[in-house]
Amino acid sequence: MDIFNCYKLLLGLHAHVIGRMWPMNYR
């Protein structure tokens, strides 16, 4: 299940970047 963990981490990082770019859309 290492792949899943890595995917989750990547998704979280992507979400963080999006939130930083669009704080208005980030809730």
N, C-alpha and C positions, 0 to 999 in steps of 0.2 A: 504493500500500500504506500510505498515511497513516492510513486508517481503521483498519486492523488494528493499527497501532502505538498509536493512541489507545485502542482497545478493550483492548489488552493493559495499557496504563498504568492504565486505569480498573479493570480486574479486579484488578491488583496492589494498588491503593489500597483496594479493597473488602476484599480478603483481609487487608490490614494492619489495617483497622478491626475485622474479625471477630476476628482474633488478639488484638487489644487487649481486645476485649469478652470473649472466651472464651479466655484463655491456656491453659486446660486442653485445649481442643480443638485449639489451635494447636501443631503439632509441627514 
